[in-house]
Amino acid sequence: MAAVSLLQKWNLLQVIIASPDLSASAKVVAARLLDFFNSQTGRCCPSYQALADGTGLKRRAIIYAIQELEQAGWIAVERVKGGAAAANRYATNAFQIDFSRTASNDPTVHDGAPSRVHEDAPLTVHDDALLQDGNSARDEG
């Protein structure tokens, strides 16, 4: 697997967050999985408990969120069975994240977010990004 940049991870997270078909829990777990994802090796092996600790969700909610992400095609899970075979070694599930679903060429604009329609186009900021404490940057008084 080729190295994944921080920008690629961020882009994928934006696409996942914008997905209307995912629950809030699944989106939070996806964000945490991306945080655990090693960009150089492609490994992502946090335990369910580590994900629970990192999100504030219960372990059972993590399991449901992982299943939701898997069914939606965002991740694949290589499950490790417990028992005698795993008793003498550290074993945890391995998660493969589908970076091919990143809409890198999609000029999706989020309200207030900088956007570019073409790479050579100037960066634009939408009016609602200029609001701060209820005041517009265009107000003169």
N, CA, C and O atoms as CSV, one atom per row, in Angstrom:
chain,resi,resn,atom,element,x,y,z
A,1,MET,N,N,0.833,-1.177,0.000
A,1,MET,CA,C,0.000,0.000,0.000
A,1,MET,C,C,0.882,1.247,0.000
A,1,MET,O,O,1.854,1.333,0.751
A,2,ALA,N,N,0.535,2.199,-0.840
A,2,ALA,CA,C,1.274,3.461,-0.890
A,2,ALA,C,C,0.954,4.293,0.345
A,2,ALA,O,O,-0.112,4.155,0.946
A,3,ALA,N,N,1.883,5.150,0.707
A,3,ALA,CA,C,1.672,6.020,1.857
A,3,ALA,C,C,0.448,6.901,1.621
A,3,ALA,O,O,0.168,7.315,0.496
A,4,VAL,N,N,-0.260,7.173,2.689
A,4,VAL,CA,C,-1.458,8.003,2.641
A,4,VAL,C,C,-1.133,9.321,3.333
A,4,VAL,O,O,-0.602,9.330,4.443
A,5,SER,N,N,-1.447,10.415,2.687
A,5,SER,CA,C,-1.138,11.720,3.270
A,5,SER,C,C,-2.213,12.133,4.277
A,5,SER,O,O,-3.326,11.606,4.284
A,6,LEU,N,N,-1.849,13.070,5.102
A,6,LEU,CA,C,-2.795,13.632,6.061
A,6,LEU,C,C,-3.971,14.265,5.325
A,6,LEU,O,O,-5.109,14.185,5.786
A,7,LEU,N,N,-3.700,14.890,4.192
A,7,LEU,CA,C,-4.762,15.497,3.398
A,7,LEU,C,C,-5.734,14.437,2.882
A,7,LEU,O,O,-6.944,14.666,2.867
A,8,GLN,N,N,-5.222,13.287,2.462
A,8,GLN,CA,C,-6.102,12.201,2.012
A,8,GLN,C,C,-6.983,11.708,3.152
A,8,GLN,O,O,-8.166,11.434,2.949
A,9,LYS,N,N,-6.416,11.593,4.345
A,9,LYS,CA,C,-7.201,11.185,5.507
A,9,LYS,C,C,-8.284,12.222,5.803
A,9,LYS,O,O,-9.432,11.871,6.076
A,10,TRP,N,N,-7.911,13.495,5.748
A,10,TRP,CA,C,-8.864,14.567,6.011
A,10,TRP,C,C,-9.973,14.579,4.963
A,10,TRP,O,O,-11.146,14.728,5.303
A,11,ASN,N,N,-9.604,14.421,3.684
A,11,ASN,CA,C,-10.604,14.390,2.607
A,11,ASN,C,C,-11.589,13.250,2.804
A,11,ASN,O,O,-12.795,13.433,2.638
A,12,LEU,N,N,-11.081,12.071,3.158
A,12,LEU,CA,C,-11.970,10.945,3.383
A,12,LEU,C,C,-12.898,11.218,4.558
A,12,LEU,O,O,-14.085,10.895,4.497
A,13,LEU,N,N,-12.377,11.804,5.620
A,13,LEU,CA,C,-13.212,12.123,6.766
A,13,LEU,C,C,-14.328,13.087,6.367
A,13,LEU,O,O,-15.458,12.942,6.833
A,14,GLN,N,N,-14.030,14.064,5.516
A,14,GLN,CA,C,-15.066,15.006,5.076
A,14,GLN,C,C,-16.167,14.297,4.299
A,14,GLN,O,O,-17.344,14.618,4.460
A,15,VAL,N,N,-15.798,13.338,3.461
A,15,VAL,CA,C,-16.783,12.588,2.687
A,15,VAL,C,C,-17.638,11.729,3.626
A,15,VAL,O,O,-18.855,11.642,3.461
A,16,ILE,N,N,-16.999,11.102,4.601
A,16,ILE,CA,C,-17.740,10.267,5.559
A,16,ILE,C,C,-18.696,11.122,6.376
A,16,ILE,O,O,-19.854,10.749,6.562
A,17,ILE,N,N,-18.229,12.257,6.861
A,17,ILE,CA,C,-19.088,13.130,7.669
A,17,ILE,C,C,-20.285,13.619,6.862
A,17,ILE,O,O,-21.381,13.769,7.402
A,18,ALA,N,N,-20.081,13.866,5.580
A,18,ALA,CA,C,-21.171,14.348,4.727
A,18,ALA,C,C,-22.140,13.246,4.319
A,18,ALA,O,O,-23.190,13.536,3.747
A,19,SER,N,N,-21.810,11.996,4.601
A,19,SER,CA,C,-22.661,10.878,4.207
A,19,SER,C,C,-23.949,10.871,5.029
A,19,SER,O,O,-23.895,10.713,6.249
A,20,PRO,N,N,-25.101,11.037,4.385
A,20,PRO,CA,C,-26.368,11.066,5.121
A,20,PRO,C,C,-26.807,9.688,5.616
A,20,PRO,O,O,-27.707,9.583,6.448
A,21,ASP,N,N,-26.176,8.644,5.108
A,21,ASP,CA,C,-26.583,7.284,5.451
A,21,ASP,C,C,-25.918,6.739,6.707
A,21,ASP,O,O,-26.262,5.644,7.153
A,22,LEU,N,N,-24.978,7.470,7.285
A,22,LEU,CA,C,-24.267,6.983,8.467
A,22,LEU,C,C,-24.771,7.669,9.727
A,22,LEU,O,O,-25.111,8.852,9.713
A,23,SER,N,N,-24.815,6.917,10.806
A,23,SER,CA,C,-25.187,7.477,12.100
A,23,SER,C,C,-24.048,8.346,12.630
A,23,SER,O,O,-22.912,8.259,12.165
A,24,ALA,N,N,-24.374,9.175,13.602
A,24,ALA,CA,C,-23.351,10.015,14.220
A,24,ALA,C,C,-22.272,9.154,14.873
A,24,ALA,O,O,-21.089,9.488,14.813
A,25,SER,N,N,-22.674,8.063,15.488
A,25,SER,CA,C,-21.698,7.170,16.129
A,25,SER,C,C,-20.728,6.589,15.104
A,25,SER,O,O,-19.525,6.517,15.354
A,26,ALA,N,N,-21.248,6.177,13.958
A,26,ALA,CA,C,-20.380,5.613,12.915
A,26,ALA,C,C,-19.394,6.660,12.413
A,26,ALA,O,O,-18.241,6.335,12.133
A,27,LYS,N,N,-19.830,7.910,12.296
A,27,LYS,CA,C,-18.951,8.977,11.833
A,27,LYS,C,C,-17.842,9.256,12.842
A,27,LYS,O,O,-16.694,9.485,12.464
A,28,VAL,N,N,-18.193,9.237,14.133
A,28,VAL,CA,C,-17.184,9.463,15.180
A,28,VAL,C,C,-16.183,8.315,15.200
A,28,VAL,O,O,-14.981,8.541,15.340
A,29,VAL,N,N,-16.664,7.099,15.062
A,29,VAL,CA,C,-15.776,5.932,15.052
A,29,VAL,C,C,-14.881,5.971,13.815
A,29,VAL,O,O,-13.700,5.634,13.901
A,30,ALA,N,N,-15.419,6.372,12.679
A,30,ALA,CA,C,-14.600,6.495,11.466
A,30,ALA,C,C,-13.490,7.519,11.678
A,30,ALA,O,O,-12.350,7.301,11.266
A,31,ALA,N,N,-13.823,8.628,12.317
A,31,ALA,CA,C,-12.803,9.648,12.593
A,31,ALA,C,C,-11.709,9.081,13.491
A,31,ALA,O,O,-10.526,9.346,13.281
A,32,ARG,N,N,-12.104,8.308,14.479
A,32,ARG,CA,C,-11.118,7.725,15.393
A,32,ARG,C,C,-10.275,6.669,14.680
A,32,ARG,O,O,-9.071,6.580,14.920
A,33,LEU,N,N,-10.893,5.866,13.802
A,33,LEU,CA,C,-10.137,4.890,13.020
A,33,LEU,C,C,-9.094,5.585,12.146
A,33,LEU,O,O,-7.963,5.114,12.022
A,34,LEU,N,N,-9.483,6.703,11.546
A,34,LEU,CA,C,-8.520,7.452,10.729
A,34,LEU,C,C,-7.386,7.994,11.580
A,34,LEU,O,O,-6.254,8.117,11.112
A,35,ASP,N,N,-7.688,8.317,12.830
A,35,ASP,CA,C,-6.646,8.778,13.742
A,35,ASP,C,C,-5.670,7.638,14.063
A,35,ASP,O,O,-4.465,7.867,14.169
A,36,PHE,N,N,-6.182,6.428,14.215
A,36,PHE,CA,C,-5.344,5.264,14.498
A,36,PHE,C,C,-4.614,4.752,13.253
A,36,PHE,O,O,-3.634,4.016,13.374
A,37,PHE,N,N,-5.077,5.130,12.068
A,37,PHE,CA,C,-4.512,4.630,10.814
A,37,PHE,C,C,-3.073,5.123,10.651
A,37,PHE,O,O,-2.810,6.325,10.703
A,38,ASN,N,N,-2.146,4.183,10.454
A,38,ASN,CA,C,-0.740,4.520,10.239
A,38,ASN,C,C,-0.551,4.813,8.752
A,38,ASN,O,O,-0.655,3.913,7.920
A,39,SER,N,N,-0.277,6.059,8.427
A,39,SER,CA,C,-0.186,6.495,7.038
A,39,SER,C,C,0.966,5.856,6.275
A,39,SER,O,O,0.902,5.740,5.051
A,40,GLN,N,N,2.012,5.441,6.969
A,40,GLN,CA,C,3.174,4.844,6.308
A,40,GLN,C,C,2.998,3.351,6.049
A,40,GLN,O,O,3.341,2.858,4.974
A,41,THR,N,N,2.462,2.634,7.034
A,41,THR,CA,C,2.341,1.178,6.915
A,41,THR,C,C,0.974,0.716,6.436
A,41,THR,O,O,0.830,-0.407,5.952
A,42,GLY,N,N,-0.030,1.576,6.571
A,42,GLY,CA,C,-1.391,1.184,6.199
A,42,GLY,C,C,-2.086,0.353,7.262
A,42,GLY,O,O,-3.192,-0.143,7.048
A,43,ARG,N,N,-1.433,0.203,8.414
A,43,ARG,CA,C,-2.024,-0.613,9.489
A,43,ARG,C,C,-2.974,0.226,10.337
A,43,ARG,O,O,-2.732,1.401,10.611
A,44,CYS,N,N,-4.059,-0.421,10.737
A,44,CYS,CA,C,-5.035,0.208,11.625
A,44,CYS,C,C,-5.606,-0.910,12.491
A,44,CYS,O,O,-6.491,-1.649,12.059
A,45,CYS,N,N,-5.102,-1.027,13.703
A,45,CYS,CA,C,-5.450,-2.176,14.546
A,45,CYS,C,C,-5.856,-1.789,15.973
A,45,CYS,O,O,-5.401,-2.436,16.916
A,46,PRO,N,N,-6.683,-0.773,16.169
A,46,PRO,CA,C,-7.091,-0.465,17.539
A,46,PRO,C,C,-8.091,-1.502,18.050
A,46,PRO,O,O,-8.853,-2.075,17.272
A,47,SER,N,N,-8.082,-1.735,19.337
A,47,SER,CA,C,-9.079,-2.629,19.926
A,47,SER,C,C,-10.402,-1.880,20.038
A,47,SER,O,O,-10.441,-0.651,19.967
A,48,TYR,N,N,-11.483,-2.634,20.215
A,48,TYR,CA,C,-12.777,-1.996,20.434
A,48,TYR,C,C,-12.717,-1.112,21.682
A,48,TYR,O,O,-13.317,-0.037,21.711
A,49,GLN,N,N,-12.005,-1.556,22.698
A,49,GLN,CA,C,-11.912,-0.777,23.929
A,49,GLN,C,C,-11.137,0.530,23.700
A,49,GLN,O,O,-11.498,1.568,24.255
A,50,ALA,N,N,-10.076,0.481,22.886
A,50,ALA,CA,C,-9.336,1.707,22.572
A,50,ALA,C,C,-10.224,2.696,21.822
A,50,ALA,O,O,-10.162,3.901,22.064
A,51,LEU,N,N,-11.049,2.183,20.911
A,51,LEU,CA,C,-11.988,3.047,20.198
A,51,LEU,C,C,-13.031,3.619,21.150
A,51,LEU,O,O,-13.397,4.790,21.050
A,52,ALA,N,N,-13.506,2.787,22.071
A,52,ALA,CA,C,-14.483,3.259,23.062
A,52,ALA,C,C,-13.875,4.347,23.934
A,52,ALA,O,O,-14.500,5.379,24.177
A,53,ASP,N,N,-12.664,4.116,24.399
A,53,ASP,CA,C,-11.984,5.106,25.242
A,53,ASP,C,C,-11.756,6.410,24.482
A,53,ASP,O,O,-11.833,7.490,25.068
A,54,GLY,N,N,-11.480,6.320,23.199
A,54,GLY,CA,C,-11.178,7.498,22.395
A,54,GLY,C,C,-12.391,8.262,21.897
A,54,GLY,O,O,-12.263,9.385,21.409
A,55,THR,N,N,-13.564,7.663,22.017
A,55,THR,CA,C,-14.770,8.328,21.520
A,55,THR,C,C,-15.777,8.649,22.619
A,55,THR,O,O,-16.666,9.478,22.424
A,56,GLY,N,N,-15.643,8.004,23.759
A,56,GLY,CA,C,-16.635,8.188,24.820
A,56,GLY,C,C,-17.871,7.319,24.633
A,56,GLY,O,O,-18.849,7.446,25.369
A,57,LEU,N,N,-17.818,6.437,23.643
A,57,LEU,CA,C,-18.935,5.523,23.403
A,57,LEU,C,C,-18.712,4.218,24.158
A,57,LEU,O,O,-17.584,3.882,24.522
A,58,LYS,N,N,-19.786,3.497,24.387
A,58,LYS,CA,C,-19.688,2.168,24.995
A,58,LYS,C,C,-19.121,1.196,23.964
A,58,LYS,O,O,-19.247,1.407,22.758
A,59,ARG,N,N,-18.499,0.133,24.458
A,59,ARG,CA,C,-17.902,-0.873,23.572
A,59,ARG,C,C,-18.942,-1.452,22.610
A,59,ARG,O,O,-18.644,-1.668,21.435
A,60,ARG,N,N,-20.140,-1.699,23.092
A,60,ARG,CA,C,-21.210,-2.253,22.251
A,60,ARG,C,C,-21.549,-1.270,21.124
A,60,ARG,O,O,-21.788,-1.696,19.995
A,61,ALA,N,N,-21.575,0.039,21.412
A,61,ALA,CA,C,-21.854,1.054,20.386
A,61,ALA,C,C,-20.743,1.061,19.327
A,61,ALA,O,O,-21.004,1.282,18.144
A,62,ILE,N,N,-19.513,0.819,19.763
A,62,ILE,CA,C,-18.379,0.737,18.825
A,62,ILE,C,C,-18.589,-0.435,17.872
A,62,ILE,O,O,-18.399,-0.298,16.663
A,63,ILE,N,N,-18.975,-1.572,18.410
A,63,ILE,CA,C,-19.193,-2.764,17.578
A,63,ILE,C,C,-20.285,-2.499,16.546
A,63,ILE,O,O,-20.130,-2.864,15.380
A,64,TYR,N,N,-21.388,-1.870,16.958
A,64,TYR,CA,C,-22.465,-1.544,16.014
A,64,TYR,C,C,-21.983,-0.551,14.949
A,64,TYR,O,O,-22.317,-0.693,13.773
A,65,ALA,N,N,-21.206,0.443,15.357
A,65,ALA,CA,C,-20.704,1.444,14.417
A,65,ALA,C,C,-19.746,0.809,13.406
A,65,ALA,O,O,-19.786,1.136,12.220
A,66,ILE,N,N,-18.892,-0.092,13.871
A,66,ILE,CA,C,-17.971,-0.809,12.972
A,66,ILE,C,C,-18.778,-1.619,11.959
A,66,ILE,O,O,-18.466,-1.612,10.768
A,67,GLN,N,N,-19.807,-2.312,12.424
A,67,GLN,CA,C,-20.652,-3.086,11.512
A,67,GLN,C,C,-21.331,-2.181,10.482
A,67,GLN,O,O,-21.440,-2.538,9.309
A,68,GLU,N,N,-21.783,-1.012,10.927
A,68,GLU,CA,C,-22.418,-0.059,10.021
A,68,GLU,C,C,-21.433,0.435,8.963
A,68,GLU,O,O,-21.775,0.497,7.782
A,69,LEU,N,N,-20.215,0.787,9.376
A,69,LEU,CA,C,-19.193,1.240,8.435
A,69,LEU,C,C,-18.809,0.129,7.460
A,69,LEU,O,O,-18.565,0.379,6.279
A,70,GLU,N,N,-18.760,-1.083,7.964
A,70,GLU,CA,C,-18.418,-2.229,7.115
A,70,GLU,C,C,-19.519,-2.496,6.093
A,70,GLU,O,O,-19.234,-2.709,4.915
A,71,GLN,N,N,-20.780,-2.484,6.539
A,71,GLN,CA,C,-21.899,-2.730,5.628
A,71,GLN,C,C,-22.024,-1.642,4.572
A,71,GLN,O,O,-22.465,-1.904,3.453
A,72,ALA,N,N,-21.636,-0.421,4.929
A,72,ALA,CA,C,-21.693,0.688,3.977
A,72,ALA,C,C,-20.485,0.709,3.041
A,72,ALA,O,O,-20.446,1.511,2.108
A,73,GLY,N,N,-19.505,-0.157,3.274
A,73,GLY,CA,C,-18.350,-0.265,2.388
A,73,GLY,C,C,-17.215,0.696,2.689
A,73,GLY,O,O,-16.290,0.812,1.886
A,74,TRP,N,N,-17.254,1.385,3.815
A,74,TRP,CA,C,-16.182,2.320,4.161
A,74,TRP,C,C,-14.951,1.603,4.688
A,74,TRP,O,O,-13.829,2.072,4.501
A,75,ILE,N,N,-15.155,0.467,5.347
A,75,ILE,CA,C,-14.033,-0.290,5.903
A,75,ILE,C,C,-14.249,-1.776,5.653
A,75,ILE,O,O,-15.360,-2.221,5.363
A,76,ALA,N,N,-13.175,-2.525,5.770
A,76,ALA,CA,C,-13.221,-3.991,5.800
A,76,ALA,C,C,-12.519,-4.392,7.089
A,76,ALA,O,O,-11.554,-3.752,7.505
A,77,VAL,N,N,-13.005,-5.449,7.715
A,77,VAL,CA,C,-12.443,-5.859,8.997
A,77,VAL,C,C,-11.900,-7.269,8.883
A,77,VAL,O,O,-12.598,-8.188,8.456
A,78,GLU,N,N,-10.650,-7.426,9.270
A,78,GLU,CA,C,-10.035,-8.754,9.383
A,78,GLU,C,C,-10.121,-9.115,10.858
A,78,GLU,O,O,-9.341,-8.629,11.677
A,79,ARG,N,N,-11.077,-9.972,11.182
A,79,ARG,CA,C,-11.352,-10.290,12.578
A,79,ARG,C,C,-10.399,-11.354,13.098
A,79,ARG,O,O,-10.063,-12.309,12.398
A,80,VAL,N,N,-9.969,-11.165,14.349
A,80,VAL,CA,C,-9.088,-12.103,15.027
A,80,VAL,C,C,-9.914,-12.834,16.074
A,80,VAL,O,O,-10.573,-12.205,16.902
A,81,LYS,N,N,-9.880,-14.123,16.039
A,81,LYS,CA,C,-10.605,-14.933,17.014
A,81,LYS,C,C,-9.804,-15.007,18.302
A,81,LYS,O,O,-8.574,-15.060,18.275
A,82,GLY,N,N,-10.486,-15.012,19.402
A,82,GLY,CA,C,-9.835,-15.151,20.703
A,82,GLY,C,C,-9.565,-16.615,21.010
A,82,GLY,O,O,-9.534,-17.446,20.102
A,83,GLY,N,N,-9.374,-16.928,22.258
A,83,GLY,CA,C,-9.176,-18.314,22.665
A,83,GLY,C,C,-7.717,-18.678,22.812
A,83,GLY,O,O,-6.853,-17.806,22.910
A,84,ALA,N,N,-7.448,-19.965,22.825
A,84,ALA,CA,C,-6.097,-20.474,23.092
A,84,ALA,C,C,-5.071,-19.991,22.067
A,84,ALA,O,O,-3.926,-19.709,22.419
A,85,ALA,N,N,-5.478,-19.895,20.802
A,85,ALA,CA,C,-4.533,-19.482,19.760
A,85,ALA,C,C,-4.053,-18.045,19.974
A,85,ALA,O,O,-2.917,-17.713,19.637
A,86,ALA,N,N,-4.909,-17.202,20.528
A,86,ALA,CA,C,-4.546,-15.804,20.720
A,86,ALA,C,C,-4.081,-15.503,22.137
A,86,ALA,O,O,-3.669,-14.380,22.429
A,87,ALA,N,N,-4.144,-16.487,23.011
A,87,ALA,CA,C,-3.848,-16.253,24.423
A,87,ALA,C,C,-2.397,-15.849,24.673
A,87,ALA,O,O,-2.121,-15.073,25.588
A,88,ASN,N,N,-1.465,-16.369,23.867
A,88,ASN,CA,C,-0.050,-16.100,24.091
A,88,ASN,C,C,0.511,-14.975,23.236
A,88,ASN,O,O,1.725,-14.775,23.195
A,89,ARG,N,N,-0.355,-14.240,22.557
A,89,ARG,CA,C,0.125,-13.125,21.733
A,89,ARG,C,C,-0.919,-12.019,21.740
A,89,ARG,O,O,-2.099,-12.252,21.999
A,90,TYR,N,N,-0.460,-10.824,21.452
A,90,TYR,CA,C,-1.369,-9.694,21.367
A,90,TYR,C,C,-2.123,-9.808,20.053
A,90,TYR,O,O,-1.505,-9.824,18.989
A,91,ALA,N,N,-3.431,-9.886,20.106
A,91,ALA,CA,C,-4.232,-10.035,18.897
A,91,ALA,C,C,-5.398,-9.059,18.934
A,91,ALA,O,O,-6.092,-8.938,19.944
A,92,THR,N,N,-5.601,-8.381,17.844
A,92,THR,CA,C,-6.736,-7.468,17.715
A,92,THR,C,C,-7.162,-7.442,16.258
A,92,THR,O,O,-6.428,-7.879,15.372
A,93,ASN,N,N,-8.352,-6.927,16.025
A,93,ASN,CA,C,-8.860,-6.822,14.665
A,93,ASN,C,C,-8.007,-5.845,13.860
A,93,ASN,O,O,-7.400,-4.927,14.411
A,94,ALA,N,N,-7.974,-6.060,12.561
A,94,ALA,CA,C,-7.288,-5.133,11.655
A,94,ALA,C,C,-8.343,-4.521,10.740
A,94,ALA,O,O,-9.192,-5.224,10.193
A,95,PHE,N,N,-8.277,-3.217,10.587
A,95,PHE,CA,C,-9.255,-2.502,9.789
A,95,PHE,C,C,-8.584,-1.984,8.522
A,95,PHE,O,O,-7.525,-1.358,8.587
A,96,GLN,N,N,-9.199,-2.244,7.370
A,96,GLN,CA,C,-8.745,-1.685,6.109
A,96,GLN,C,C,-9.729,-0.583,5.734
A,96,GLN,O,O,-10.937,-0.812,5.679
A,97,ILE,N,N,-9.212,0.597,5.482
A,97,ILE,CA,C,-10.049,1.753,5.180
A,97,ILE,C,C,-10.027,1.990,3.682
A,97,ILE,O,O,-8.963,1.990,3.063
A,98,ASP,N,N,-11.210,2.193,3.095
A,98,ASP,CA,C,-11.339,2.362,1.650
A,98,ASP,C,C,-11.110,3.821,1.253
A,98,ASP,O,O,-12.044,4.623,1.243
A,99,PHE,N,N,-9.862,4.157,0.927
A,99,PHE,CA,C,-9.538,5.520,0.523
A,99,PHE,C,C,-9.967,5.807,-0.909
A,99,PHE,O,O,-9.928,6.961,-1.336
A,100,SER,N,N,-10.372,4.794,-1.658
A,100,SER,CA,C,-10.790,5.024,-3.043
A,100,SER,C,C,-12.106,5.786,-3.112
A,100,SER,O,O,-12.464,6.312,-4.166
A,101,ARG,N,N,-12.822,5.849,-2.005
A,101,ARG,CA,C,-14.112,6.559,-1.994
A,101,ARG,C,C,-13.942,8.049,-1.728
A,101,ARG,O,O,-14.933,8.773,-1.634
A,102,THR,N,N,-12.716,8.515,-1.604
A,102,THR,CA,C,-12.467,9.933,-1.401
A,102,THR,C,C,-12.787,10.671,-2.684
A,102,THR,O,O,-12.293,10.313,-3.753
A,103,ALA,N,N,-13.595,11.679,-2.584
A,103,ALA,CA,C,-13.991,12.465,-3.757
A,103,ALA,C,C,-12.986,13.586,-3.969
A,103,ALA,O,O,-13.315,14.763,-3.819
A,104,SER,N,N,-11.762,13.217,-4.316
A,104,SER,CA,C,-10.698,14.216,-4.446
A,104,SER,C,C,-10.943,15.192,-5.589
A,104,SER,O,O,-10.463,16.325,-5.540
A,105,ASN,N,N,-11.675,14.779,-6.610
A,105,ASN,CA,C,-11.947,15.683,-7.730
A,105,ASN,C,C,-13.316,16.327,-7.633
A,105,ASN,O,O,-13.717,17.064,-8.534
A,106,ASP,N,N,-14.039,16.061,-6.556
A,106,ASP,CA,C,-15.374,16.595,-6.372
A,106,ASP,C,C,-15.284,17.978,-5.736
A,106,ASP,O,O,-14.774,18.097,-4.622
A,107,PRO,N,N,-15.758,19.018,-6.401
A,107,PRO,CA,C,-15.666,20.357,-5.835
A,107,PRO,C,C,-16.777,20.642,-4.844
A,107,PRO,O,O,-17.347,21.733,-4.858
A,108,THR,N,N,-17.097,19.685,-3.985
A,108,THR,CA,C,-18.149,19.864,-3.005
A,108,THR,C,C,-17.815,21.047,-2.112
A,108,THR,O,O,-16.687,21.192,-1.642
A,109,VAL,N,N,-18.796,21.871,-1.892
A,109,VAL,CA,C,-18.601,23.044,-1.062
A,109,VAL,C,C,-19.427,22.879,0.203
A,109,VAL,O,O,-20.638,22.666,0.144
A,110,HIS,N,N,-18.768,22.977,1.332
A,110,HIS,CA,C,-19.465,22.969,2.604
A,110,HIS,C,C,-19.680,24.412,2.996
A,110,HIS,O,O,-18.821,25.252,2.729
A,111,ASP,N,N,-20.801,24.727,3.622
A,111,ASP,CA,C,-21.099,26.105,3.998
A,111,ASP,C,C,-19.942,26.719,4.757
A,111,ASP,O,O,-19.507,26.202,5.786
A,112,GLY,N,N,-19.457,27.815,4.241
A,112,GLY,CA,C,-18.403,28.554,4.905
A,112,GLY,C,C,-17.008,28.014,4.688
A,112,GLY,O,O,-16.039,28.629,5.133
A,113,ALA,N,N,-16.875,26.888,4.021
A,113,ALA,CA,C,-15.558,26.284,3.831
A,113,ALA,C,C,-14.913,26.841,2.573
A,113,ALA,O,O,-15.599,27.107,1.586
A,114,PRO,N,N,-13.607,27.019,2.603
A,114,PRO,CA,C,-12.919,27.419,1.374
A,114,PRO,C,C,-13.094,26.341,0.313
A,114,PRO,O,O,-13.142,25.153,0.634
A,115,SER,N,N,-13.187,26.741,-0.927
A,115,SER,CA,C,-13.345,25.749,-1.985
A,115,SER,C,C,-12.641,26.214,-3.248
A,115,SER,O,O,-12.386,27.403,-3.439
A,116,ARG,N,N,-12.335,25.253,-4.100
A,116,ARG,CA,C,-11.774,25.537,-5.413
A,116,ARG,C,C,-12.511,24.672,-6.412
A,116,ARG,O,O,-12.659,23.467,-6.205
A,117,VAL,N,N,-12.973,25.272,-7.490
A,117,VAL,CA,C,-13.635,24.495,-8.526
A,117,VAL,C,C,-12.589,23.789,-9.370
A,117,VAL,O,O,-12.764,22.629,-9.742
A,118,HIS,N,N,-11.509,24.483,-9.672
A,118,HIS,CA,C,-10.380,23.912,-10.400
A,118,HIS,C,C,-9.126,24.201,-9.596
A,118,HIS,O,O,-9.088,25.169,-8.836
A,119,GLU,N,N,-8.113,23.388,-9.750
A,119,GLU,CA,C,-6.890,23.576,-8.978
A,119,GLU,C,C,-6.266,24.948,-9.189
A,119,GLU,O,O,-5.663,25.501,-8.270
A,120,ASP,N,N,-6.406,25.504,-10.395
A,120,ASP,CA,C,-5.816,26.808,-10.686
A,120,ASP,C,C,-6.720,27.970,-10.286
A,120,ASP,O,O,-6.306,29.127,-10.345
A,121,ALA,N,N,-7.953,27.666,-9.879
A,121,ALA,CA,C,-8.908,28.717,-9.517
A,121,ALA,C,C,-8.519,29.335,-8.178
A,121,ALA,O,O,-7.927,28.669,-7.329
A,122,PRO,N,N,-8.852,30.605,-7.995
A,122,PRO,CA,C,-8.540,31.236,-6.716
A,122,PRO,C,C,-9.400,30.658,-5.596
A,122,PRO,O,O,-10.525,30.216,-5.828
A,123,LEU,N,N,-8.865,30.668,-4.395
A,123,LEU,CA,C,-9.570,30.199,-3.221
A,123,LEU,C,C,-10.647,31.205,-2.867
A,123,LEU,O,O,-10.386,32.407,-2.814
A,124,THR,N,N,-11.862,30.719,-2.623
A,124,THR,CA,C,-12.949,31.611,-2.237
A,124,THR,C,C,-13.479,31.205,-0.875
A,124,THR,O,O,-13.484,30.025,-0.525
A,125,VAL,N,N,-13.923,32.189,-0.113
A,125,VAL,CA,C,-14.535,31.932,1.181
A,125,VAL,C,C,-15.949,32.457,1.107
A,125,VAL,O,O,-16.169,33.582,0.659
A,126,HIS,N,N,-16.906,31.668,1.534
A,126,HIS,CA,C,-18.304,32.042,1.458
A,126,HIS,C,C,-18.666,33.029,2.556
A,126,HIS,O,O,-18.036,33.056,3.613
A,127,ASP,N,N,-19.687,33.842,2.295
A,127,ASP,CA,C,-20.071,34.915,3.209
A,127,ASP,C,C,-20.295,34.450,4.640
A,127,ASP,O,O,-19.904,35.149,5.575
A,128,ASP,N,N,-20.916,33.285,4.838
A,128,ASP,CA,C,-21.208,32.868,6.209
A,128,ASP,C,C,-19.947,32.521,6.987
A,128,ASP,O,O,-19.998,32.402,8.211
A,129,ALA,N,N,-18.821,32.355,6.311
A,129,ALA,CA,C,-17.573,32.107,7.016
A,129,ALA,C,C,-17.033,33.390,7.628
A,129,ALA,O,O,-16.164,33.352,8.499
A,130,LEU,N,N,-17.547,34.521,7.175
A,130,LEU,CA,C,-17.079,35.801,7.678
A,130,LEU,C,C,-17.791,36.228,8.956
A,130,LEU,O,O,-17.401,37.212,9.586
A,131,LEU,N,N,-18.814,35.506,9.336
A,131,LEU,CA,C,-19.564,35.855,10.530
A,131,LEU,C,C,-18.803,35.446,11.779
A,131,LEU,O,O,-18.286,34.332,11.868
A,132,GLN,N,N,-18.739,36.340,12.725
A,132,GLN,CA,C,-18.085,36.041,13.981
A,132,GLN,C,C,-18.872,36.751,15.076
A,132,GLN,O,O,-19.070,37.964,15.007
A,133,ASP,N,N,-19.316,36.022,16.069
A,133,ASP,CA,C,-20.111,36.572,17.161
A,133,ASP,C,C,-21.329,37.313,16.637
A,133,ASP,O,O,-21.735,38.315,17.225
A,134,GLY,N,N,-21.920,36.845,15.545
A,134,GLY,CA,C,-23.131,37.441,15.024
A,134,GLY,C,C,-22.905,38.693,14.203
A,134,GLY,O,O,-23.874,39.263,13.702
A,135,ASN,N,N,-21.684,39.144,14.044
A,135,ASN,CA,C,-21.386,40.343,13.264
A,135,ASN,C,C,-20.735,39.962,11.955
A,135,ASN,O,O,-19.884,39.075,11.905
A,136,SER,N,N,-21.132,40.626,10.919
A,136,SER,CA,C,-20.530,40.371,9.616
A,136,SER,C,C,-19.255,41.183,9.473
A,136,SER,O,O,-19.163,42.303,9.974
A,137,ALA,N,N,-18.290,40.622,8.798
A,137,ALA,CA,C,-17.026,41.336,8.561
A,137,ALA,C,C,-17.266,42.535,7.650
A,137,ALA,O,O,-16.424,43.429,7.564
A,138,ARG,N,N,-18.413,42.557,6.970
A,138,ARG,CA,C,-18.707,43.665,6.072
A,138,ARG,C,C,-19.328,44.854,6.799
A,138,ARG,O,O,-19.376,45.953,6.247
A,139,ASP,N,N,-19.806,44.654,8.034
A,139,ASP,CA,C,-20.381,45.759,8.808
A,139,ASP,C,C,-19.291,46.752,9.160
A,139,ASP,O,O,-18.177,46.367,9.514
A,140,GLU,N,N,-19.616,48.018,9.061
A,140,GLU,CA,C,-18.612,49.032,9.339
A,140,GLU,C,C,-18.816,49.690,10.684
A,140,GLU,O,O,-18.193,50.721,10.938
A,141,GLY,N,N,-19.602,49.189,11.514
A,141,GLY,CA,C,-19.792,49.946,12.694
A,141,GLY,C,C,-20.000,49.200,13.890
A,141,GLY,O,O,-20.174,49.784,14.959
